Amino acid sequence: MNPPFNLRREALKFAALALCARPFAALAQTPPAPIRLALIESMSGPFANTGEAVFRNLLWAVERVNARGGVKLPGVPGGARPLQLDRYDSKGQNEEALSALRAALDDGARIVLQGNSSATAAALVDAIDKNNERDPSRRAIFLNYAAVDPSLTNERCSFWHFRFDAHADMRMAALMDVVKDDATLKRVYLIGQDYSFGQAVLREARRQLGAQRPDVEIVGDELHPMGKVKDFAPYATKIIASGAQAVVTGNWGNDLTLLVKAAREAGFNGSFYTFYGNALGAPAAIGDAGIGRVVAVADWLPNVQTAQSEAFYRAFRARFPKPSDDYVHMRLQLMIEALVQAVERAGSVEAVPVARALEQADVSLYGQRGRMRAADHQFQQQLVVGVMDRQGRPGVQFDVEGSGYGFRVVKTIAPERAELPTSCKMKKP
């Protein structure tokens, strides 16, 4: 044999093998597909600030998971898949939210996140129930972080829906723990947004006031259009004329900020018992008039005085240092941690095994713990009640949104005390 010819043939053989190997090498280097999370929220319109605030919270949670390597799954190159957060604008409308849901499913998302507006949440629950029954190959799970109409984990409960916020009755019970101790309170005005959540808040306020403070007179009880009132001065005038010493409201977003601002400008000197008075412009709008008078209930507040809580808050502010971005909720972080825990336990991203694992979720972060109740998919966690005060006073290390006002924790309700019975009769696959 001719040696040069043999050398040429061997060289050609190795070159061919190298060419064949390139696609396999490229394939081995292809990053694993992300697990897509579809956030359906108001990113425009009167409640756009709430949607953007939620997005920042969830983005931070997703970044934390991806920074530690992602979600561990068997059979995945590198052993893990990253999370990807996609935003879909509901524009504050149910039909837009349903359209966003269809787009998210078409894009491959199987985890849906939403919270602001219980009416929208109810529409999404119904749509996801129908989708999952009609098309098992595109089943989705709905993680709810703020839609707190009690019916969503009672008569309207769904196997595919998981709520990570305390529902309205739980929040109201926490507020009433403070109301019952205020012996000077004799007259209360109830006001709320005219949709399922606002109606539920006022209904429960009437019930719990009757049970715990029958001596308190309800001097006003009304609902207003959601997201449409630009001037709350007429409502403030009625509140003052009623002789109310306090207002109880579940209002959120601009509907809360504009209400308390109008009441302050009209000269109302009473208290506000709120679900959401601790953020999104409300403290700045109220000003000094709110010191000792504005009460808010939450799953966590920045002035929970533990080293772990302080570290959590400082970490968020380091990521989002602008005062206007100062809106952080522990429950959204726990929600993402619960999802990661469930996917890793299931060893799959398929909806049924992930949902079954979520039913057993028990997660902790920065000293805060929460667990999912399998019977109705209602997350159980501690609640805290805070009273507005000036930053720097005892118990008020941190203010809100650079306003100079923060919330001093006056009551902590343990999970076992915050828990309420459920009427859920869930059908499970």
N, C-alpha and C positions, 0 to 999 in steps of 0.2 A: 504494500500500500504506500501511497505517496504521503509522507508526513505533513507537508503544508496543507494538502487537501483535508486530511483528518482534523487539523487544527481549525481550519475554516469551518468545517462541519460542526465541530464542538462549539465554536463561538456562536454560530447561527442558532444552535440548539438552546444555549443559555440565554441568548437574546429573546428567542421565542418564549421561553419560560418566564423571563422577566416581564414581557408584555402581558402574558396571561395573568401574572400575579398582581399586576397593577390594579385591576378592578377590585380584586379581593382585599388588597391593602386599603384601597379607598373606602370599601365597604366597612372594614374593621374600624376605620377612623371616623365614620359618620356618627355624629352625636345622637344619643337616644331621643326619640320624639318626646316633646314635653307633655305633661298632663295639663290640659287646657281648663282654666277656670273662667266662666263667663259671668262677669259682673253686670247686672242689669239694673241701672239706676238713672235718676234724673241728673244728666250732665249738662242740661240746658233748662231754661225756664226759672220759675220762682224758687225752686228748691235745688238749684245747681250746686250751691255751696255745700249742701249735705252730701250730694253724690261725690264731689271732689274730695271731701273730708274722708269719706268711707274708702275711696280709692287709695288715698295715702296710707291709711291703716293697713289695708290688705296688701298693698305693694310692699310695705315694710315687713309684713309677715312672710310673704313669698320670698323676699330677698334673704331673710334669715334662714329659711329652709334650704334655699339653693346654695347659700354660703357654706352650709355644712355638708354639701354633696348632693342634695336632692332627696327624692323619695326612693327608699331602697326596695327593689323588686327583683325577684328571681328571673334569670334568663335575659337580663337587660345588659347590653355592653356597658362595662364600667360599674354595673351593679345598682344603678339608680337612674331615675328620670327627674328632670327639673320640673318645677311648676311654672306655668305661664298664665299671667293674668290679662284677660282681654276685656275691654270695656264696650258696653252697648248702651246707648242712650234711650231711656224710656220716655224722656221729655215730660215726666210726671203724668203720663197717660197710660191707662190699662191696655188699650189697643196697641200703642207703640211698644209696650213691654212684651206683649204676646208676639208682635212682629220680631222684636229683638230675640226672643226665645227661639223662634224658628230659624233665624239667621245663625244663632249660636250653635244650635244642633247641626245645621248644615255645615258649619265650620269645624265640626268635630268635637265640640265641648260636650262633656257629660256631667260636669259639676256646675250647677247654677247658683249664683250668689245674689241675694236681694234682701232688702229690709225696710227701706223708707216707703211706707204706705202699706197698711194691712190689706186695703182693697186690692192693690196690685199683687200682693203676696197670695191672696185668695184666688185671684185669676190665674196666677202661675201654678199654684197647686193643682187646680182643676185641669189646666192644659198639660201639665207633666203627667198627671194620672192617666189622662187619655192617650198621650203619646206613648207611655210605657206599656199600656195594654195593647195598643194598636201595632206598635213597632218595637218588639223586644230587642232588636239589634241596635236600637238607638235610645235605650233607656237612660234616663238622667236622674240625678239626685239634686234636691233643692236644699241649700243651706241658708237659713234665715237668721240674720243677726240683729234685726230691729223691728220687725212687724209683730206687734205684741197684742193684737186682738186675741183674747183668750180662746175663741172658738177654733183657732188654727191647730191647737193641740187638745181640743175637746171634741165637740161634735163633728168638726171638719178635719180631724186628724188624718194623716196619710203616711203610709210606709215610706214614701219617697221624700218626705219633708221633715227637716230637723231644725228646731228653733234653739238658738244659743243666747237669746236675751230672756230675761224674766218677763212673763206676760203682764198685761195691765193690772190684773187682780193682785198679782204678787207685788208689783210696784206700789199699788195703792195701799196694800196692807202695811208696807214699810213706811209710807208717809203717815198713815194713821197711827203708827207707833209714836210718832212725834206729836201729832195733833191731840191725841188723848191726854198728853201730859201738859197741854197749854190750857190751864183753867180759865184764863182771861178771854179765850176765844168763844164768842157767842153767836156771831153772824158770818156766814160764808157765802160767797158767790161762785157758782160753778159755770165754767165756760169751756167750750171745746170745738174742735173741727167737726164739721157735719159729714162724717163717714163712719164706717164700722168701728174703727179704733176710738175716735172721739166719743162716739155714742157709748161704747163699752166703758170708757173711763168715767163718764158722768153717771152712768147707771151704777157702777161699783162704788163711786163716791157717795151716792145717795144711800146705798145699802150699808156701807161700812160706817158712815156717820150715824145712821139710825141705830146701828148695833153698838157702837163704841161711845158715841157722844150724842145721845138723844136730846141733850140740852142745847145743842147748837142748831140755830135756825138757818135754813137755806133760803137766802133772800134774793137769789137770782139763779136761773138755770137755763142756759141757752147754748145753741149751736150756731156756728157761722160757716159760710162757704170756705172750703179748704183752698188755700193758695190764691184767693181772688180778692181778699180785702186789702186795700192799700192804706186805708186810714181807719185806725181803730179808735179814734177819738169818740165817736158816738157810743161805743161799748164802754170806754173808760168813764164817760159821763154817767152811764147807767150804773156802773159799779159803785161810783162815789155816791150817787143819789140813793142807792139801796141801803147805805149805812154798813156795807160789808167791812169786816175787819181783815178778811183774807180772801184770796182767790185760789181756787183749786183748778188746775188745768193740765191737760195732757198735750197741749200744743207743742209743736216742734218747728224747727227751721224759722223762716221769716214770720210765720204766723205767731210764734212766741215772741220773737224780738220786737216786732211792731206792736204787739199787745202791751208788753211791759213798758215799752218806751212811751206809748200813748198814756198809759196809766200814770207814769212818773210825771209827764208834762202836765197832766190834768190835776196833779196834786194828791194822788192817792197815796196814803201813808200806811196802808196795811201790808200784810204778808202775801207772798205767792208760794203756794205749795205746788211744785212742778215735777214733771218727769224729766225734763231736759233743760232746766234753767241754768245749767252750769257750763254752757258752751255756745258756739256759733253766734256770738255777738250779744247774747242776752246780758251778761254781767256788765259790759261796757255801756249798754243802753240803759240799764237801771241806775248805775252809778251809786253814790253814797246812800241813796234811798233804799237800796237793797241790803245794806249791812244789817245783819241779824234778822232780816225779813224774808229773804228768798231762800227757799228750801228746795233741794233737789235730791232725787234718789238715783242711784247708779249701781252697777256691779263693782265699780272701783272708782276712786277719785285720786288725783295726784297727791293729795295731802294725807293719804293713808300712811301713817307714820311708822314704816318699817324700812330697813336698809334695802331690802329687795325691791320694794315698791319704788323707792327713790331711784334705784339703779335703772329700773324699767322706764320710768318717766324721763330720766336724763338721757337714756339711749335713744328714745324717740325724738327728743328735742335736738339731739346731736344730728340725727338724720334729717329732720325738718326744722331748721332753726328759726324760720320766719314766724313772728308772733301770730300772724293770720292763719298759719298752718297748725296751730296748737290745738289739736282735737284728736285725742287718743283714747281708745276703749280697749280694755283688757280682753273683753269677751271676743272681739274679732281675732285677736291673737290666739286665744284658746281654741277658737273655731278652726283655724287653719292647722293648729297642732293636732286637734282631734281628727281632722281629715287625713293628715299624714299618718297618724297612728293607725287609723282604720284601713287605709290602703296597704300599709306594710303588714298588718295582721292578716288581711285577706289575701295578700300575695297577688293582687289583681286590681285592675281599675274597672272591672265589670260592676254594674250598679248593684246587683243583688248581694254579692258577697261584701261589697264595701258598706252597703246600708246595714247589713247584719252586724258587721264589725263596729259601725258607728253607734249602734244601740248599746254597745258595751264601753263606749269611750269614757276614759277617766284620765284627765290630763292636768298637768301643773306647769306653771310658768311664773318665774319671779315670785314664788311664794303663794300665788293664787291658784286654787284648784277648782275644777268643775267636773261633773260627771253627767252623762246622758241617762235619762230615765227611759227604759225600753218601752214601757207601757204606752207612752204618748209622744216620745221624742222631744220632751221638754228638758233642756239643760238645767241642772241644779247647781247653784253656786251661791256664795254669800252676797248680800246686798248691803250697801252703805247709804246713809242719809247725811247730807252735808248742809251747812248753813253758810251763806255768803258773808265774807268779812274782808277787811283790807289786808293785803299781803304784808307780812311781817308781824302780824299779831300772833299770839300763841296758837299753834296748830295750823297756821297758814303760811307755810314756807314758800309755796308756789302760787302764782296768780294764774289767770286764764287769759290767753290770747293777748298778753301784754297789757291787760286792762288795769292792773293794779289791785284787782279783786280776785280772791280765791274762795275755796269752800273748805271749811273746817268740819271734819267728820264728827258728828254728834251721836250717831247710832250705827251699830254694826249688827246685822241680822244674819245669824249663822244659816247655812244651807238647809239644815233640818227644820228651822223655824220659817224660812222663806218658802219652803215647799208647800204646795196646795194639792188637794185631790184632783183627779181628772175623770171626765166622763167619756174619754176616748174608747171607742170600740174598733180597733184597727184591723183591717184585713191585710194579711201578710202573704206574700207569694211562697 
